[in-house]
C-alpha cells in the first residue's frame, strides 16, 4: 500500500513538473513574441525616420536649387 501511494505521489510530482515546464515554455514563447513585436516596431520606426530624413534632404536640395535660381536672377550676377 505504501509503495502504491509512493508511486502515485511520484506520478503526480512528474505531472506537476511537466506542467511547470509547459508553463515556462509558454512564458518563453510569449516573451519571444514580445521581442519580435518590439523588433518589428523598432524597424518600422527606423524606416519612418529614414523616410523623414530623406524628405528633409529633398526639401533642402529643392531649397538650395531655388536659392541658386533666385541668386542667378539678381541684378549684377
N, CA, C and O atoms as a Maestro MAE file, in Angstrom:
{
 s_m_m2io_version
 :::
 2.0.0
}

f_m_ct {
 s_m_title
 :::
 protein
 m_atom[308] {
  # First column is atom index #
  i_m_mmod_type
  r_m_x_coord
  r_m_y_coord
  r_m_z_coord
  i_m_residue_number
  s_m_chain_name
  s_m_pdb_residue_name
  s_m_pdb_atom_name
  i_m_atomic_number
  :::
  1 25 0.817 -1.199 0.000 1 A "UNK " " N  " 7
  2 3 0.000 0.000 0.000 1 A "UNK " " CA " 6
  3 2 0.859 1.260 0.000 1 A "UNK " " C  " 6
  4 15 0.558 2.228 -0.699 1 A "UNK " " O  " 8
  5 25 1.934 1.239 0.793 2 A "UNK " " N  " 7
  6 3 2.834 2.384 0.840 2 A "UNK " " CA " 6
  7 2 3.509 2.560 -0.511 2 A "UNK " " C  " 6
  8 15 3.706 3.684 -0.972 2 A "UNK " " O  " 8
  9 25 3.863 1.438 -1.146 3 A "UNK " " N  " 7
  10 3 4.518 1.501 -2.460 3 A "UNK " " CA " 6
  11 2 3.583 2.106 -3.502 3 A "UNK " " C  " 6
  12 15 4.019 2.890 -4.345 3 A "UNK " " O  " 8
  13 25 2.308 1.751 -3.452 4 A "UNK " " N  " 7
  14 3 1.330 2.305 -4.385 4 A "UNK " " CA " 6
  15 2 1.141 3.809 -4.154 4 A "UNK " " C  " 6
  16 15 1.055 4.585 -5.106 4 A "UNK " " O  " 8
  17 25 1.077 4.204 -2.903 5 A "UNK " " N  " 7
  18 3 0.937 5.629 -2.589 5 A "UNK " " CA " 6
  19 2 2.168 6.400 -3.036 5 A "UNK " " C  " 6
  20 15 2.054 7.512 -3.550 5 A "UNK " " O  " 8
  21 25 3.336 5.818 -2.844 6 A "UNK " " N  " 7
  22 3 4.571 6.471 -3.283 6 A "UNK " " CA " 6
  23 2 4.594 6.601 -4.808 6 A "UNK " " C  " 6
  24 15 5.017 7.625 -5.344 6 A "UNK " " O  " 8
  25 25 4.142 5.566 -5.492 7 A "UNK " " N  " 7
  26 3 4.073 5.614 -6.955 7 A "UNK " " CA " 6
  27 2 3.142 6.704 -7.442 7 A "UNK " " C  " 6
  28 15 3.473 7.452 -8.362 7 A "UNK " " O  " 8
  29 25 1.966 6.793 -6.817 8 A "UNK " " N  " 7
  30 3 1.033 7.853 -7.196 8 A "UNK " " CA " 6
  31 2 1.616 9.238 -6.897 8 A "UNK " " C  " 6
  32 15 1.451 10.179 -7.673 8 A "UNK " " O  " 8
  33 25 2.290 9.335 -5.770 9 A "UNK " " N  " 7
  34 3 2.903 10.619 -5.420 9 A "UNK " " CA " 6
  35 2 3.974 10.996 -6.430 9 A "UNK " " C  " 6
  36 15 4.053 12.156 -6.834 9 A "UNK " " O  " 8
  37 25 4.808 10.033 -6.849 10 A "UNK " " N  " 7
  38 3 5.834 10.307 -7.861 10 A "UNK " " CA " 6
  39 2 5.200 10.656 -9.201 10 A "UNK " " C  " 6
  40 15 5.690 11.539 -9.905 10 A "UNK " " O  " 8
  41 25 4.124 9.979 -9.556 11 A "UNK " " N  " 7
  42 3 3.431 10.278 -10.798 11 A "UNK " " CA " 6
  43 2 2.838 11.696 -10.764 11 A "UNK " " C  " 6
  44 15 2.938 12.446 -11.735 11 A "UNK " " O  " 8
  45 25 2.225 12.044 -9.634 12 A "UNK " " N  " 7
  46 3 1.661 13.396 -9.513 12 A "UNK " " CA " 6
  47 2 2.761 14.445 -9.554 12 A "UNK " " C  " 6
  48 15 2.590 15.502 -10.161 12 A "UNK " " O  " 8
  49 25 3.895 14.159 -8.908 13 A "UNK " " N  " 7
  50 3 5.016 15.100 -8.947 13 A "UNK " " CA " 6
  51 2 5.546 15.253 -10.374 13 A "UNK " " C  " 6
  52 15 5.882 16.357 -10.800 13 A "UNK " " O  " 8
  53 25 5.620 14.145 -11.105 14 A "UNK " " N  " 7
  54 3 6.067 14.202 -12.500 14 A "UNK " " CA " 6
  55 2 5.144 15.041 -13.365 14 A "UNK " " C  " 6
  56 15 5.593 15.847 -14.181 14 A "UNK " " O  " 8
  57 25 3.829 14.837 -13.172 15 A "UNK " " N  " 7
  58 3 2.872 15.644 -13.932 15 A "UNK " " CA " 6
  59 2 2.979 17.115 -13.561 15 A "UNK " " C  " 6
  60 15 2.878 17.985 -14.426 15 A "UNK " " O  " 8
  61 25 3.183 17.396 -12.282 16 A "UNK " " N  " 7
  62 3 3.325 18.775 -11.836 16 A "UNK " " CA " 6
  63 2 4.563 19.406 -12.461 16 A "UNK " " C  " 6
  64 15 4.518 20.553 -12.905 16 A "UNK " " O  " 8
  65 25 5.675 18.661 -12.499 17 A "UNK " " N  " 7
  66 3 6.896 19.189 -13.123 17 A "UNK " " CA " 6
  67 2 6.708 19.382 -14.620 17 A "UNK " " C  " 6
  68 15 7.210 20.353 -15.187 17 A "UNK " " O  " 8
  69 25 5.993 18.471 -15.264 18 A "UNK " " N  " 7
  70 3 5.718 18.625 -16.690 18 A "UNK " " CA " 6
  71 2 4.861 19.865 -16.947 18 A "UNK " " C  " 6
  72 15 5.106 20.613 -17.893 18 A "UNK " " O  " 8
  73 25 3.864 20.073 -16.103 19 A "UNK " " N  " 7
  74 3 3.027 21.271 -16.250 19 A "UNK " " CA " 6
  75 2 3.853 22.537 -16.035 19 A "UNK " " C  " 6
  76 15 3.669 23.533 -16.734 19 A "UNK " " O  " 8
  77 25 4.768 22.489 -15.062 20 A "UNK " " N  " 7
  78 3 5.627 23.655 -14.825 20 A "UNK " " CA " 6
  79 2 6.520 23.926 -16.036 20 A "UNK " " C  " 6
  80 15 6.746 25.079 -16.402 20 A "UNK " " O  " 8
  81 25 7.026 22.854 -16.654 21 A "UNK " " N  " 7
  82 3 7.865 23.036 -17.853 21 A "UNK " " CA " 6
  83 2 7.064 23.624 -19.002 21 A "UNK " " C  " 6
  84 15 7.555 24.503 -19.710 21 A "UNK " " O  " 8
  85 25 5.829 23.151 -19.199 22 A "UNK " " N  " 7
  86 3 4.983 23.721 -20.243 22 A "UNK " " CA " 6
  87 2 4.669 25.188 -19.956 22 A "UNK " " C  " 6
  88 15 4.638 26.017 -20.865 22 A "UNK " " O  " 8
  89 25 4.438 25.494 -18.686 23 A "UNK " " N  " 7
  90 3 4.160 26.869 -18.299 23 A "UNK " " CA " 6
  91 2 5.358 27.764 -18.588 23 A "UNK " " C  " 6
  92 15 5.195 28.871 -19.101 23 A "UNK " " O  " 8
  93 25 6.568 27.291 -18.262 24 A "UNK " " N  " 7
  94 3 7.780 28.064 -18.555 24 A "UNK " " CA " 6
  95 2 7.994 28.200 -20.060 24 A "UNK " " C  " 6
  96 15 8.430 29.248 -20.536 24 A "UNK " " O  " 8
  97 25 7.689 27.145 -20.803 25 A "UNK " " N  " 7
  98 3 7.805 27.216 -22.255 25 A "UNK " " CA " 6
  99 2 6.830 28.239 -22.829 25 A "UNK " " C  " 6
  100 15 7.175 28.993 -23.739 25 A "UNK " " O  " 8
  101 25 5.611 28.261 -22.292 26 A "UNK " " N  " 7
  102 3 4.618 29.240 -22.753 26 A "UNK " " CA " 6
  103 2 5.083 30.662 -22.453 26 A "UNK " " C  " 6
  104 15 4.924 31.560 -23.280 26 A "UNK " " O  " 8
  105 25 5.655 30.863 -21.269 27 A "UNK " " N  " 7
  106 3 6.185 32.187 -20.929 27 A "UNK " " CA " 6
  107 2 7.322 32.558 -21.882 27 A "UNK " " C  " 6
  108 15 7.414 33.703 -22.326 27 A "UNK " " O  " 8
  109 25 8.183 31.595 -22.193 28 A "UNK " " N  " 7
  110 3 9.281 31.849 -23.128 28 A "UNK " " CA " 6
  111 2 8.777 32.249 -24.508 28 A "UNK " " C  " 6
  112 15 9.298 33.186 -25.113 28 A "UNK " " O  " 8
  113 25 7.755 31.536 -25.013 29 A "UNK " " N  " 7
  114 3 7.196 31.893 -26.315 29 A "UNK " " CA " 6
  115 2 6.544 33.273 -26.273 29 A "UNK " " C  " 6
  116 15 6.642 34.044 -27.228 29 A "UNK " " O  " 8
  117 25 5.881 33.576 -25.162 30 A "UNK " " N  " 7
  118 3 5.253 34.886 -25.012 30 A "UNK " " CA " 6
  119 2 6.302 35.982 -25.025 30 A "UNK " " C  " 6
  120 15 6.118 37.005 -25.684 30 A "UNK " " O  " 8
  121 25 7.406 35.784 -24.301 31 A "UNK " " N  " 7
  122 3 8.488 36.778 -24.292 31 A "UNK " " CA " 6
  123 2 9.136 36.903 -25.675 31 A "UNK " " C  " 6
  124 15 9.510 37.996 -26.098 31 A "UNK " " O  " 8
  125 25 9.262 35.776 -26.366 32 A "UNK " " N  " 7
  126 3 9.812 35.809 -27.720 32 A "UNK " " CA " 6
  127 2 8.898 36.595 -28.664 32 A "UNK " " C  " 6
  128 15 9.370 37.367 -29.499 32 A "UNK " " O  " 8
  129 25 7.594 36.389 -28.523 33 A "UNK " " N  " 7
  130 3 6.646 37.137 -29.353 33 A "UNK " " CA " 6
  131 2 6.739 38.632 -29.062 33 A "UNK " " C  " 6
  132 15 6.703 39.447 -29.984 33 A "UNK " " O  " 8
  133 25 6.857 38.995 -27.787 34 A "UNK " " N  " 7
  134 3 7.009 40.414 -27.435 34 A "UNK " " CA " 6
  135 2 8.307 40.965 -28.029 34 A "UNK " " C  " 6
  136 15 8.334 42.089 -28.532 34 A "UNK " " O  " 8
  137 25 9.378 40.175 -27.970 35 A "UNK " " N  " 7
  138 3 10.650 40.613 -28.550 35 A "UNK " " CA " 6
  139 2 10.550 40.844 -30.047 35 A "UNK " " C  " 6
  140 15 11.056 41.840 -30.565 35 A "UNK " " O  " 8
  141 25 9.886 39.909 -30.749 36 A "UNK " " N  " 7
  142 3 9.718 40.092 -32.193 36 A "UNK " " CA " 6
  143 2 8.853 41.310 -32.496 36 A "UNK " " C  " 6
  144 15 9.114 42.039 -33.453 36 A "UNK " " O  " 8
  145 25 7.823 41.528 -31.679 37 A "UNK " " N  " 7
  146 3 6.967 42.696 -31.893 37 A "UNK " " CA " 6
  147 2 7.765 43.977 -31.686 37 A "UNK " " C  " 6
  148 15 7.640 44.916 -32.472 37 A "UNK " " O  " 8
  149 25 8.588 44.025 -30.630 38 A "UNK " " N  " 7
  150 3 9.416 45.210 -30.384 38 A "UNK " " CA " 6
  151 2 10.419 45.419 -31.506 38 A "UNK " " C  " 6
  152 15 10.680 46.553 -31.909 38 A "UNK " " O  " 8
  153 25 10.986 44.321 -32.013 39 A "UNK " " N  " 7
  154 3 11.932 44.436 -33.121 39 A "UNK " " CA " 6
  155 2 11.241 44.965 -34.372 39 A "UNK " " C  " 6
  156 15 11.776 45.829 -35.067 39 A "UNK " " O  " 8
  157 25 10.054 44.443 -34.651 40 A "UNK " " N  " 7
  158 3 9.310 44.924 -35.826 40 A "UNK " " CA " 6
  159 2 8.930 46.389 -35.662 40 A "UNK " " C  " 6
  160 15 9.026 47.167 -36.611 40 A "UNK " " O  " 8
  161 25 8.501 46.766 -34.466 41 A "UNK " " N  " 7
  162 3 8.152 48.166 -34.217 41 A "UNK " " CA " 6
  163 2 9.374 49.060 -34.358 41 A "UNK " " C  " 6
  164 15 9.294 50.142 -34.940 41 A "UNK " " O  " 8
  165 25 10.505 48.608 -33.827 42 A "UNK " " N  " 7
  166 3 11.743 49.381 -33.962 42 A "UNK " " CA " 6
  167 2 12.154 49.537 -35.413 42 A "UNK " " C  " 6
  168 15 12.585 50.612 -35.828 42 A "UNK " " O  " 8
  169 25 12.022 48.465 -36.188 43 A "UNK " " N  " 7
  170 3 12.368 48.548 -37.612 43 A "UNK " " CA " 6
  171 2 11.435 49.504 -38.337 43 A "UNK " " C  " 6
  172 15 11.864 50.269 -39.200 43 A "UNK " " O  " 8
  173 25 10.141 49.457 -37.979 44 A "UNK " " N  " 7
  174 3 9.184 50.361 -38.614 44 A "UNK " " CA " 6
  175 2 9.501 51.801 -38.267 44 A "UNK " " C  " 6
  176 15 9.459 52.672 -39.135 44 A "UNK " " O  " 8
  177 25 9.818 52.062 -37.009 45 A "UNK " " N  " 7
  178 3 10.160 53.436 -36.603 45 A "UNK " " CA " 6
  179 2 11.444 53.906 -37.276 45 A "UNK " " C  " 6
  180 15 11.555 55.064 -37.680 45 A "UNK " " O  " 8
  181 25 12.417 52.997 -37.393 46 A "UNK " " N  " 7
  182 3 13.657 53.356 -38.080 46 A "UNK " " CA " 6
  183 2 13.396 53.679 -39.546 46 A "UNK " " C  " 6
  184 15 13.957 54.633 -40.085 46 A "UNK " " O  " 8
  185 25 12.547 52.885 -40.188 47 A "UNK " " N  " 7
  186 3 12.209 53.161 -41.589 47 A "UNK " " CA " 6
  187 2 11.487 54.497 -41.722 47 A "UNK " " C  " 6
  188 15 11.737 55.253 -42.660 47 A "UNK " " O  " 8
  189 25 10.590 54.786 -40.778 48 A "UNK " " N  " 7
  190 3 9.877 56.069 -40.820 48 A "UNK " " CA " 6
  191 2 10.850 57.234 -40.632 48 A "UNK " " C  " 6
  192 15 10.739 58.252 -41.314 48 A "UNK " " O  " 8
  193 25 11.795 57.086 -39.717 49 A "UNK " " N  " 7
  194 3 12.789 58.146 -39.509 49 A "UNK " " CA " 6
  195 2 13.667 58.316 -40.746 49 A "UNK " " C  " 6
  196 15 13.999 59.440 -41.121 49 A "UNK " " O  " 8
  197 25 14.042 57.214 -41.377 50 A "UNK " " N  " 7
  198 3 14.835 57.316 -42.601 50 A "UNK " " CA " 6
  199 2 14.049 58.014 -43.703 50 A "UNK " " C  " 6
  200 15 14.604 58.815 -44.455 50 A "UNK " " O  " 8
  201 25 12.742 57.705 -43.798 51 A "UNK " " N  " 7
  202 3 11.913 58.348 -44.808 51 A "UNK " " CA " 6
  203 2 11.825 59.844 -44.539 51 A "UNK " " C  " 6
  204 15 11.927 60.647 -45.467 51 A "UNK " " O  " 8
  205 25 11.636 60.226 -43.272 52 A "UNK " " N  " 7
  206 3 11.568 61.652 -42.935 52 A "UNK " " CA " 6
  207 2 12.895 62.348 -43.191 52 A "UNK " " C  " 6
  208 15 12.920 63.490 -43.650 52 A "UNK " " O  " 8
  209 25 13.990 61.674 -42.902 53 A "UNK " " N  " 7
  210 3 15.298 62.256 -43.169 53 A "UNK " " CA " 6
  211 2 15.504 62.458 -44.670 53 A "UNK " " C  " 6
  212 15 16.028 63.485 -45.101 53 A "UNK " " O  " 8
  213 25 15.084 61.466 -45.460 54 A "UNK " " N  " 7
  214 3 15.186 61.611 -46.917 54 A "UNK " " CA " 6
  215 2 14.329 62.768 -47.413 54 A "UNK " " C  " 6
  216 15 14.747 63.515 -48.298 54 A "UNK " " O  " 8
  217 25 13.126 62.922 -46.848 55 A "UNK " " N  " 7
  218 3 12.258 64.041 -47.234 55 A "UNK " " CA " 6
  219 2 12.907 65.372 -46.874 55 A "UNK " " C  " 6
  220 15 12.828 66.330 -47.642 55 A "UNK " " O  " 8
  221 25 13.555 65.434 -45.699 56 A "UNK " " N  " 7
  222 3 14.247 66.666 -45.315 56 A "UNK " " CA " 6
  223 2 15.392 66.981 -46.275 56 A "UNK " " C  " 6
  224 15 15.605 68.137 -46.642 56 A "UNK " " O  " 8
  225 25 16.126 65.942 -46.677 57 A "UNK " " N  " 7
  226 3 17.203 66.179 -47.639 57 A "UNK " " CA " 6
  227 2 16.656 66.655 -48.982 57 A "UNK " " C  " 6
  228 15 17.243 67.527 -49.623 57 A "UNK " " O  " 8
  229 25 15.519 66.076 -49.409 58 A "UNK " " N  " 7
  230 3 14.905 66.526 -50.657 58 A "UNK " " CA " 6
  231 2 14.488 67.987 -50.545 58 A "UNK " " C  " 6
  232 15 14.741 68.778 -51.453 58 A "UNK " " O  " 8
  233 25 13.852 68.344 -49.438 59 A "UNK " " N  " 7
  234 3 13.439 69.745 -49.261 59 A "UNK " " CA " 6
  235 2 14.640 70.676 -49.209 59 A "UNK " " C  " 6
  236 15 14.592 71.782 -49.747 59 A "UNK " " O  " 8
  237 25 15.713 70.239 -48.568 60 A "UNK " " N  " 7
  238 3 16.926 71.037 -48.523 60 A "UNK " " CA " 6
  239 2 17.514 71.220 -49.923 60 A "UNK " " C  " 6
  240 15 17.962 72.309 -50.280 60 A "UNK " " O  " 8
  241 25 17.506 70.149 -50.704 61 A "UNK " " N  " 7
  242 3 18.029 70.248 -52.071 61 A "UNK " " CA " 6
  243 2 17.175 71.169 -52.926 61 A "UNK " " C  " 6
  244 15 17.706 71.954 -53.712 61 A "UNK " " O  " 8
  245 25 15.851 71.082 -52.782 62 A "UNK " " N  " 7
  246 3 14.962 71.971 -53.542 62 A "UNK " " CA " 6
  247 2 15.173 73.421 -53.118 62 A "UNK " " C  " 6
  248 15 15.235 74.323 -53.953 62 A "UNK " " O  " 8
  249 25 15.284 73.633 -51.798 63 A "UNK " " N  " 7
  250 3 15.539 74.995 -51.319 63 A "UNK " " CA " 6
  251 2 16.867 75.535 -51.818 63 A "UNK " " C  " 6
  252 15 16.964 76.707 -52.182 63 A "UNK " " O  " 8
  253 25 17.877 74.703 -51.839 64 A "UNK " " N  " 7
  254 3 19.186 75.110 -52.346 64 A "UNK " " CA " 6
  255 2 19.105 75.448 -53.829 64 A "UNK " " C  " 6
  256 15 19.714 76.418 -54.280 64 A "UNK " " O  " 8
  257 25 18.359 74.656 -54.587 65 A "UNK " " N  " 7
  258 3 18.206 74.905 -56.028 65 A "UNK " " CA " 6
  259 2 17.444 76.202 -56.269 65 A "UNK " " C  " 6
  260 15 17.814 76.986 -57.142 65 A "UNK " " O  " 8
  261 25 16.371 76.436 -55.492 66 A "UNK " " N  " 7
  262 3 15.618 77.691 -55.638 66 A "UNK " " CA " 6
  263 2 16.466 78.897 -55.258 66 A "UNK " " C  " 6
  264 15 16.401 79.936 -55.914 66 A "UNK " " O  " 8
  265 25 17.262 78.761 -54.197 67 A "UNK " " N  " 7
  266 3 18.155 79.849 -53.809 67 A "UNK " " CA " 6
  267 2 19.157 80.135 -54.928 67 A "UNK " " C  " 6
  268 15 19.469 81.294 -55.204 67 A "UNK " " O  " 8
  269 25 19.648 79.100 -55.559 68 A "UNK " " N  " 7
  270 3 20.571 79.279 -56.686 68 A "UNK " " CA " 6
  271 2 19.880 80.005 -57.841 68 A "UNK " " C  " 6
  272 15 20.458 80.906 -58.449 68 A "UNK " " O  " 8
  273 25 18.632 79.607 -58.141 69 A "UNK " " N  " 7
  274 3 17.898 80.270 -59.236 69 A "UNK " " CA " 6
  275 2 17.656 81.743 -58.929 69 A "UNK " " C  " 6
  276 15 17.883 82.599 -59.783 69 A "UNK " " O  " 8
  277 25 17.198 82.044 -57.715 70 A "UNK " " N  " 7
  278 3 16.940 83.437 -57.361 70 A "UNK " " CA " 6
  279 2 18.223 84.252 -57.334 70 A "UNK " " C  " 6
  280 15 18.220 85.433 -57.682 70 A "UNK " " O  " 8
  281 25 19.321 83.626 -56.923 71 A "UNK " " N  " 7
  282 3 20.598 84.335 -56.919 71 A "UNK " " CA " 6
  283 2 21.029 84.653 -58.342 71 A "UNK " " C  " 6
  284 15 21.589 85.720 -58.594 71 A "UNK " " O  " 8
  285 25 20.776 83.748 -59.270 72 A "UNK " " N  " 7
  286 3 21.132 83.987 -60.666 72 A "UNK " " CA " 6
  287 2 20.280 85.076 -61.288 72 A "UNK " " C  " 6
  288 15 20.726 85.761 -62.208 72 A "UNK " " O  " 8
  289 25 19.052 85.246 -60.798 73 A "UNK " " N  " 7
  290 3 18.161 86.257 -61.356 73 A "UNK " " CA " 6
  291 2 18.436 87.647 -60.799 73 A "UNK " " C  " 6
  292 15 17.905 88.620 -61.333 73 A "UNK " " O  " 8
  293 25 19.242 87.782 -59.751 74 A "UNK " " N  " 7
  294 3 19.524 89.095 -59.159 74 A "UNK " " CA " 6
  295 2 20.387 89.925 -60.114 74 A "UNK " " C  " 6
  296 15 21.238 89.385 -60.821 74 A "UNK " " O  " 8
  297 25 20.163 91.225 -60.126 75 A "UNK " " N  " 7
  298 3 20.992 92.066 -60.995 75 A "UNK " " CA " 6
  299 2 22.449 92.058 -60.532 75 A "UNK " " C  " 6
  300 15 22.746 92.080 -59.337 75 A "UNK " " O  " 8
  301 25 23.311 92.029 -61.481 76 A "UNK " " N  " 7
  302 3 24.736 92.049 -61.190 76 A "UNK " " CA " 6
  303 2 25.348 90.669 -61.053 76 A "UNK " " C  " 6
  304 15 26.543 90.551 -60.784 76 A "UNK " " O  " 8
  305 25 24.562 89.631 -61.231 77 A "UNK " " N  " 7
  306 3 25.125 88.283 -61.146 77 A "UNK " " CA " 6
  307 2 25.070 87.632 -62.491 77 A "UNK " " C  " 6
  308 15 25.496 86.486 -62.640 77 A "UNK " " O  " 8
  :::
 }
 m_bond[307] {
  # First column is bond index #
  i_m_from
  i_m_to
  i_m_order
  :::
  1 1 2 1
  2 2 3 1
  3 3 4 2
  4 3 5 1
  5 5 6 1
  6 6 7 1
  7 7 8 2
  8 7 9 1
  9 9 10 1
  10 10 11 1
  11 11 12 2
  12 11 13 1
  13 13 14 1
  14 14 15 1
  15 15 16 2
  16 15 17 1
  17 17 18 1
  18 18 19 1
  19 19 20 2
  20 19 21 1
  21 21 22 1
  22 22 23 1
  23 23 24 2
  24 23 25 1
  25 25 26 1
  26 26 27 1
  27 27 28 2
  28 27 29 1
  29 29 30 1
  30 30 31 1
  31 31 32 2
  32 31 33 1
  33 33 34 1
  34 34 35 1
  35 35 36 2
  36 35 37 1
  37 37 38 1
  38 38 39 1
  39 39 40 2
  40 39 41 1
  41 41 42 1
  42 42 43 1
  43 43 44 2
  44 43 45 1
  45 45 46 1
  46 46 47 1
  47 47 48 2
  48 47 49 1
  49 49 50 1
  50 50 51 1
  51 51 52 2
  52 51 53 1
  53 53 54 1
  54 54 55 1
  55 55 56 2
  56 55 57 1
  57 57 58 1
  58 58 59 1
  59 59 60 2
  60 59 61 1
  61 61 62 1
  62 62 63 1
  63 63 64 2
  64 63 65 1
  65 65 66 1
  66 66 67 1
  67 67 68 2
  68 67 69 1
  69 69 70 1
  70 70 71 1
  71 71 72 2
  72 71 73 1
  73 73 74 1
  74 74 75 1
  75 75 76 2
  76 75 77 1
  77 77 78 1
  78 78 79 1
  79 79 80 2
  80 79 81 1
  81 81 82 1
  82 82 83 1
  83 83 84 2
  84 83 85 1
  85 85 86 1
  86 86 87 1
  87 87 88 2
  88 87 89 1
  89 89 90 1
  90 90 91 1
  91 91 92 2
  92 91 93 1
  93 93 94 1
  94 94 95 1
  95 95 96 2
  96 95 97 1
  97 97 98 1
  98 98 99 1
  99 99 100 2
  100 99 101 1
  101 101 102 1
  102 102 103 1
  103 103 104 2
  104 103 105 1
  105 105 106 1
  106 106 107 1
  107 107 108 2
  108 107 109 1
  109 109 110 1
  110 110 111 1
  111 111 112 2
  112 111 113 1
  113 113 114 1
  114 114 115 1
  115 115 116 2
  116 115 117 1
  117 117 118 1
  118 118 119 1
  119 119 120 2
  120 119 121 1
  121 121 122 1
  122 122 123 1
  123 123 124 2
  124 123 125 1
  125 125 126 1
  126 126 127 1
  127 127 128 2
  128 127 129 1
  129 129 130 1
  130 130 131 1
  131 131 132 2
  132 131 133 1
  133 133 134 1
  134 134 135 1
  135 135 136 2
  136 135 137 1
  137 137 138 1
  138 138 139 1
  139 139 140 2
  140 139 141 1
  141 141 142 1
  142 142 143 1
  143 143 144 2
  144 143 145 1
  145 145 146 1
  146 146 147 1
  147 147 148 2
  148 147 149 1
  149 149 150 1
  150 150 151 1
  151 151 152 2
  152 151 153 1
  153 153 154 1
  154 154 155 1
  155 155 156 2
  156 155 157 1
  157 157 158 1
  158 158 159 1
  159 159 160 2
  160 159 161 1
  161 161 162 1
  162 162 163 1
  163 163 164 2
  164 163 165 1
  165 165 166 1
  166 166 167 1
  167 167 168 2
  168 167 169 1
  169 169 170 1
  170 170 171 1
  171 171 172 2
  172 171 173 1
  173 173 174 1
  174 174 175 1
  175 175 176 2
  176 175 177 1
  177 177 178 1
  178 178 179 1
  179 179 180 2
  180 179 181 1
  181 181 182 1
  182 182 183 1
  183 183 184 2
  184 183 185 1
  185 185 186 1
  186 186 187 1
  187 187 188 2
  188 187 189 1
  189 189 190 1
  190 190 191 1
  191 191 192 2
  192 191 193 1
  193 193 194 1
  194 194 195 1
  195 195 196 2
  196 195 197 1
  197 197 198 1
  198 198 199 1
  199 199 200 2
  200 199 201 1
  201 201 202 1
  202 202 203 1
  203 203 204 2
  204 203 205 1
  205 205 206 1
  206 206 207 1
  207 207 208 2
  208 207 209 1
  209 209 210 1
  210 210 211 1
  211 211 212 2
  212 211 213 1
  213 213 214 1
  214 214 215 1
  215 215 216 2
  216 215 217 1
  217 217 218 1
  218 218 219 1
  219 219 220 2
  220 219 221 1
  221 221 222 1
  222 222 223 1
  223 223 224 2
  224 223 225 1
  225 225 226 1
  226 226 227 1
  227 227 228 2
  228 227 229 1
  229 229 230 1
  230 230 231 1
  231 231 232 2
  232 231 233 1
  233 233 234 1
  234 234 235 1
  235 235 236 2
  236 235 237 1
  237 237 238 1
  238 238 239 1
  239 239 240 2
  240 239 241 1
  241 241 242 1
  242 242 243 1
  243 243 244 2
  244 243 245 1
  245 245 246 1
  246 246 247 1
  247 247 248 2
  248 247 249 1
  249 249 250 1
  250 250 251 1
  251 251 252 2
  252 251 253 1
  253 253 254 1
  254 254 255 1
  255 255 256 2
  256 255 257 1
  257 257 258 1
  258 258 259 1
  259 259 260 2
  260 259 261 1
  261 261 262 1
  262 262 263 1
  263 263 264 2
  264 263 265 1
  265 265 266 1
  266 266 267 1
  267 267 268 2
  268 267 269 1
  269 269 270 1
  270 270 271 1
  271 271 272 2
  272 271 273 1
  273 273 274 1
  274 274 275 1
  275 275 276 2
  276 275 277 1
  277 277 278 1
  278 278 279 1
  279 279 280 2
  280 279 281 1
  281 281 282 1
  282 282 283 1
  283 283 284 2
  284 283 285 1
  285 285 286 1
  286 286 287 1
  287 287 288 2
  288 287 289 1
  289 289 290 1
  290 290 291 1
  291 291 292 2
  292 291 293 1
  293 293 294 1
  294 294 295 1
  295 295 296 2
  296 295 297 1
  297 297 298 1
  298 298 299 1
  299 299 300 2
  300 299 301 1
  301 301 302 1
  302 302 303 1
  303 303 304 2
  304 303 305 1
  305 305 306 1
  306 306 307 1
  307 307 308 2
  :::
 }
}
